[in-house]
Amino acid sequence: MNAEILAVGSELLLGQITNTNARFISSQLSELGINVFYHTVVGDNAKRLEQAIEVAESRADLIIFSGGLGPTKDDLTKETIARHLGVSLEFDEVALTYIEQFFAKRGRPMTENNRKQALILAGSEVLANHHGMAPGMIFTKNDRTYILLPGPPKELEPMFQFEAKPKLAAMLNDGGIIASHVMRFYGIGEAELEVQVQNILDAQTNPTVAPLASDGEVTLRVTAKAATEQQAGQLIKAKVAEIQALVGDYQYGVDDDSLASKTVEMLLDNELTIAAAESLTAGLFQSELAEIPGVGNALIGGVVTYAADAKVKQLDISQELIDTHGVVSAECAAAMASAVREKFATNIGIGLTGEAGPTAHDHQPVGTVWIGIAINDEEPLTYLLHLSGMRNTNRLRAVKFTCHYLMQLLEERGYTKRY
């Protein structure tokens, strides 16, 4: 099955919002082994939308629409598709009742145009919207499948994952299942990882192995087709073991794990506490950890010491050290890590300092980052990074490398880590 994703919305063409839906849908379709050859974006114009549909029909078996299912006049996706396919629109009573109850519970009048959101293509299979009003739908005609999804990601993502995706999997596999497992790596580039597993990639059949790079990380998605979930699991397990034998040292997690979530998990599992002193990252390290539920039992506090004076006043780092070595130095990063650990009485202290860009100061090139890590009463260790990229990309990568190095250090010291 070949798919095309057709996003509808003038705001996408104007650059007012980013088309994250296409990325999400493509990643989900790849798990099912569905090829996506085209992403199309069209504005809120019925004529141009119909032209885009005709082009998509000439090259895809599956066309997935996002957006244009709302109550306003410029929401014209299902009306245009209905006219193009020669089918009528009818009200889905379940959706209509839900919309009416939504307004009633809030004591707000329901305008007539909100009823429009409950319209579906006659004969389509409804996809329930548990996070919004407009339902989605699947419609098949002339051996071609059309899937209509709402535009807001908070509605589209759960609808596709839990409503549309299982139906697509059943269509593809005649009642069998398609399962996937994501392996997450850090500290190795996409090109190097691909070289290491090239023989596996060349020989893949079932399971398939697909590499993907994003924000300095690399993932391998292992996807298996089988009659049962157990059989698919066995196929995946064998392939994962084969990959780990080659590049397992770089794997930090699986599926929806992140470097921050695995760091927090390791801290909690080992009852460790942490504090951070941040210069170039300005609290980003703590912010990334704070997104993980339960982190309050590990993250005790921290300081942002952006200016040199703040490092002296907030962390009692000697002016002599700064005058001698500079704020972008191993000595400063180590001192920041030790000072913040003592200040907050934690097991671990993190010090982050560097040149994020775009201009350099302190006689250091842009992209120079020093990470200091102090663990208990040990002498702090430091790590030097030479990053290349935009300012905020460098800041995020510094945070990710901090998590990466910290987990390595803890594992070397015998602290447990889940895989």
C-alpha positions in Angstrom: 0.0 0.0 0.0 1.3 3.4 -1.0 0.1 6.5 0.9 -0.1 10.2 0.4 -0.7 12.6 3.3 -2.7 15.7 2.3 -2.8 18.5 4.9 -5.4 21.1 4.5 -5.1 24.6 5.9 -3.9 28.0 4.7 -2.2 28.6 8.0 0.3 25.8 7.0 1.1 27.6 3.8 1.6 30.9 5.5 4.0 29.4 8.0 1.8 30.2 11.0 2.0 26.6 12.2 4.3 23.7 11.5 2.9 20.6 9.8 3.8 18.2 12.6 0.9 15.9 11.7 2.6 14.7 8.5 5.7 13.7 10.5 3.6 11.8 13.0 1.4 10.0 10.5 4.4 9.1 8.4 6.2 7.5 11.4 3.0 5.6 12.3 2.6 4.3 8.7 6.2 3.2 8.6 5.4 0.8 11.5 2.8 -0.7 9.3 5.1 -1.1 6.3 3.1 1.5 4.3 5.1 3.6 1.9 4.7 7.3 2.0 5.9 8.9 -1.2 4.3 12.3 -1.0 3.3 15.0 1.5 1.0 17.6 0.1 -0.2 20.9 1.7 -3.1 22.8 0.2 -4.9 25.9 1.5 -8.6 26.4 2.3 -9.8 26.4 -1.3 -12.2 23.8 -2.6 -11.0 24.0 -6.2 -7.3 23.5 -5.3 -8.1 20.8 -2.8 -10.0 18.8 -5.4 -7.1 19.2 -7.8 -4.8 17.9 -5.1 -7.1 14.9 -4.5 -7.1 14.0 -8.2 -3.3 14.1 -8.2 -3.1 12.0 -5.0 -5.5 9.4 -6.5 -3.1 9.0 -9.5 -0.3 7.8 -7.2 -1.6 6.5 -3.9 -3.9 3.7 -2.6 -4.3 5.4 0.7 -4.9 9.2 1.1 -4.9 10.6 4.6 -6.3 14.1 5.1 -5.6 16.3 8.1 -7.5 19.4 8.9 -10.6 21.1 7.6 -13.2 19.2 9.7 -14.2 22.1 11.9 -17.3 24.3 12.1 -16.3 27.4 10.1 -16.7 28.1 6.4 -13.1 27.6 5.5 -13.3 24.0 7.0 -14.2 22.4 3.7 -12.4 19.0 3.6 -15.3 16.6 3.9 -17.6 18.7 1.7 -15.0 18.7 -1.1 -14.3 15.0 -0.8 -18.0 14.2 -0.7 -18.6 16.2 -3.9 -15.5 14.7 -5.6 -16.5 11.1 -4.7 -20.2 11.6 -5.4 -21.4 10.7 -1.9 -23.7 12.5 0.5 -23.0 13.8 3.9 -25.0 12.7 6.9 -25.0 13.3 10.6 -23.3 10.9 13.0 -25.8 10.9 15.9 -23.2 9.8 18.4 -20.9 12.7 17.5 -23.8 15.2 17.4 -25.0 14.2 20.8 -21.5 14.6 22.2 -21.2 18.1 20.7 -24.6 19.1 22.2 -23.6 17.8 25.6 -20.3 19.6 25.5 -22.0 22.9 25.2 -24.8 22.1 27.6 -22.3 21.1 30.4 -20.5 24.4 30.0 -23.7 26.4 29.9 -22.8 27.9 26.5 -25.1 28.3 23.5 -24.3 26.0 20.7 -24.2 27.8 17.4 -25.7 26.1 14.3 -22.4 25.8 12.5 -21.1 23.5 15.3 -23.6 20.8 14.0 -21.5 20.7 10.9 -18.7 19.0 12.8 -20.9 15.9 13.2 -21.3 15.4 9.4 -19.6 12.3 7.9 -19.4 10.7 4.5 -22.3 8.4 4.0 -21.2 4.8 4.4 -17.9 5.7 6.1 -16.5 4.1 9.2 -16.4 6.6 12.0 -13.3 7.3 14.0 -14.3 8.6 17.5 -12.8 11.8 18.7 -12.1 11.6 22.4 -10.2 14.8 22.6 -12.3 17.2 20.5 -15.6 17.4 18.6 -15.2 16.5 14.9 -15.1 12.7 14.3 -12.7 11.3 11.8 -13.7 8.7 9.2 -12.5 6.0 6.9 -14.1 5.6 3.4 -13.2 3.1 0.7 -14.2 3.4 -3.0 -12.7 1.8 -6.1 -10.0 0.0 -4.1 -8.8 3.3 -2.7 -9.0 4.3 1.0 -9.6 7.8 2.3 -9.0 8.7 5.9 -10.1 12.1 7.3 -8.6 13.3 10.5 -9.0 16.6 12.5 -6.1 19.1 12.3 -5.2 19.8 16.0 -2.4 17.3 16.9 -4.0 16.6 20.3 -7.0 15.2 18.5 -5.3 13.7 15.4 -2.6 11.8 17.2 -4.7 9.7 19.6 -7.4 9.2 16.9 -4.9 7.8 14.4 -3.0 5.7 16.9 -6.0 4.1 18.6 -8.8 4.3 16.0 -7.4 4.4 12.5 -4.1 2.5 12.9 -5.6 -0.8 14.1 -8.1 -0.8 11.3 -5.3 -0.2 8.7 -3.3 -3.0 10.3 -6.2 -5.4 9.9 -6.8 -4.4 6.3 -3.1 -5.0 5.5 -2.5 -8.2 7.3 -5.8 -10.2 6.8 -6.4 -10.4 10.6 -2.7 -10.8 11.5 -0.7 -8.2 13.3 2.1 -5.8 12.7 4.3 -5.0 15.7 7.3 -2.6 16.0 10.0 -1.9 18.5 12.1 1.3 18.6 15.7 1.2 19.7 17.2 4.5 20.8 20.9 5.4 20.5 23.1 8.3 21.5 26.7 9.1 21.1 26.9 7.6 17.7 26.0 9.3 14.4 23.5 8.1 11.9 26.2 7.3 9.3 28.3 5.4 11.7 25.4 3.4 13.1 24.3 2.5 9.6 27.8 1.2 8.7 27.8 -0.9 11.8 24.5 -2.6 11.0 24.8 -2.5 7.2 24.7 -6.3 6.8 21.5 -6.4 8.8 19.9 -3.6 6.7 21.0 -5.3 3.4 19.6 -8.7 4.4 16.3 -7.5 6.0 13.0 -9.1 5.1 10.8 -9.7 8.1 11.4 -8.0 10.5 12.4 -4.8 8.6 14.9 -2.4 10.2 14.5 1.4 9.5 17.1 4.0 10.7 16.0 7.5 11.6 18.0 10.5 12.9 16.6 13.4 15.0 18.1 16.1 17.2 21.5 14.3 17.5 19.9 11.0 18.3 19.5 7.9 16.1 16.7 5.3 16.2 16.2 1.9 14.6 12.6 0.8 14.2 12.3 -3.0 14.0 8.9 -4.0 12.5 7.6 -7.6 12.2 4.5 -9.0 10.6 3.1 -12.3 12.0 -0.1 -14.2 12.6 0.0 -13.5 16.4 1.5 -10.9 18.7 3.7 -13.6 20.3 5.2 -14.6 17.0 5.9 -11.0 16.0 7.5 -10.5 19.4 9.8 -13.4 18.9 10.9 -12.1 15.5 11.6 -8.7 17.0 13.5 -10.1 20.0 15.8 -12.1 17.8 16.6 -9.1 15.5 17.1 -6.7 18.5 19.6 -9.1 20.0 21.5 -9.2 16.7 21.6 -5.4 16.6 22.6 -5.1 20.2 25.6 -7.4 19.6 26.9 -4.8 17.2 25.9 -1.4 18.7 24.4 -2.1 22.1 26.9 0.1 23.9 25.2 3.1 22.4 21.6 2.2 23.2 20.0 4.1 26.0 16.3 3.2 25.7 13.4 2.0 23.6 10.1 3.1 22.2 9.0 6.4 23.8 12.0 6.8 26.1 14.0 10.0 26.0 17.4 10.7 27.5 15.8 12.8 30.1 13.2 10.1 31.1 15.9 7.4 31.3 18.1 9.7 33.4 15.2 10.4 35.8 14.3 6.7 35.9 17.9 5.8 36.8 18.0 8.5 39.5 14.7 7.3 41.0 15.6 3.6 40.8 18.8 4.2 42.7 17.4 6.8 45.1 19.8 9.5 44.0 19.3 13.2 44.2 20.6 15.8 41.7 21.1 19.6 41.4 22.4 21.7 38.6 24.2 25.0 38.0 23.6 26.2 34.4 25.2 28.9 32.4 24.7 28.5 28.6 21.6 26.2 29.1 20.0 28.7 31.5 17.8 26.1 33.3 17.1 23.9 30.2 18.7 20.8 31.8 16.4 21.1 34.8 13.4 21.9 32.6 14.0 18.7 30.6 14.1 16.6 33.7 11.1 18.4 35.2 8.9 17.1 32.3 9.2 13.6 33.7 6.6 12.6 36.3 8.0 11.8 39.7 11.2 13.8 39.2 10.5 15.7 42.4 12.0 12.8 44.4 15.3 13.3 42.5 15.6 16.9 41.3 16.2 19.0 44.4 17.0 22.3 42.9 19.5 24.4 41.0 20.7 27.8 39.9 21.1 29.7 36.7 24.5 31.5 36.8 24.7 33.1 33.4 27.1 35.9 34.1 30.5 35.5 35.7 29.4 37.6 38.7 26.5 35.2 39.3 28.9 32.3 39.5 30.9 34.1 42.1 27.9 35.3 44.2 25.6 32.3 43.9 28.2 29.5 43.9 31.1 31.0 45.8 33.4 30.2 42.9 36.6 32.2 43.3 37.2 35.2 41.1 40.8 33.9 40.8 39.6 30.7 39.1 37.6 32.7 36.7 40.3 35.2 36.0 42.8 32.4 35.5 40.8 29.8 33.5 37.7 31.7 32.2 34.1 30.8 32.6 34.2 28.4 29.6 36.7 25.9 31.0 36.9 22.5 32.6 37.9 24.2 35.9 34.8 26.3 35.9 32.5 23.5 35.0 33.9 21.3 37.7 33.7 24.0 40.3 30.1 24.7 39.4 29.2 21.0 39.7 30.9 20.6 43.1 29.4 23.9 44.4 25.8 23.2 43.5 26.0 19.6 44.9 27.2 21.0 48.2 24.7 23.9 48.1 21.7 21.6 47.7 23.2 18.6 49.6 22.6 16.2 46.7 24.3 13.0 45.5 25.0 14.6 42.1 25.9 18.1 40.9 25.9 19.2 37.3 27.8 22.2 35.9 27.1 23.5 32.4 29.0 26.3 30.8 30.0 27.2 27.2 29.5 29.3 24.1 26.1 28.6 22.6 26.5 31.2 19.8 26.0 32.9 17.5 29.0 35.1 18.6 31.9 34.1 20.7 33.3 35.6 23.8 35.8 34.6 26.5 38.2 33.6 23.7 36.4 30.4 23.0 34.9 29.3 19.6 31.1 29.0 19.3 29.9 25.5 20.2 32.5 25.0 22.9 30.8 23.4 25.9 32.1 22.1 29.2 30.1 19.7 31.3 31.0 19.1 34.9 29.6 16.1 36.9 30.3 15.7 40.6 29.1 12.4 42.2 29.1 12.2 46.0 32.6 13.0 47.3 34.5 12.0 44.2 36.6 14.4 42.3 34.3 16.0 39.6 34.8 14.8 36.0 34.5 17.1 33.0 33.6 16.6 29.3 34.4 18.9 26.4 32.0 19.2 23.5 32.6 21.0 20.1 29.1 21.5 18.8 28.1 23.0 15.5 24.7 24.3 14.9 22.2 27.0 15.8 22.3 28.5 19.3 19.3 26.7 20.8 20.3 23.4 19.0 23.6 23.6 20.8 21.9 24.2 24.1 19.6 21.2 23.7 22.5 19.0 22.6 24.5 20.0 25.6 21.6 18.9 27.8 21.4 15.5 26.0 25.1 14.9 26.3 24.9 15.6 30.0 22.2 13.0 30.4 24.2 10.6 28.3 27.5 11.0 30.2 25.7 11.0 33.6 24.0 7.6 32.9 27.3 6.2 31.7 29.1 7.3 34.9 26.4 5.9 37.1 26.4 2.6 35.3 30.2 2.3 35.6 29.8 2.8 39.3 27.4 -0.1 39.6 24.1 1.7 39.7 21.3 -0.2 38.1 19.8 0.8 34.7 16.7 -0.6 33.1 16.8 -1.5 29.4 
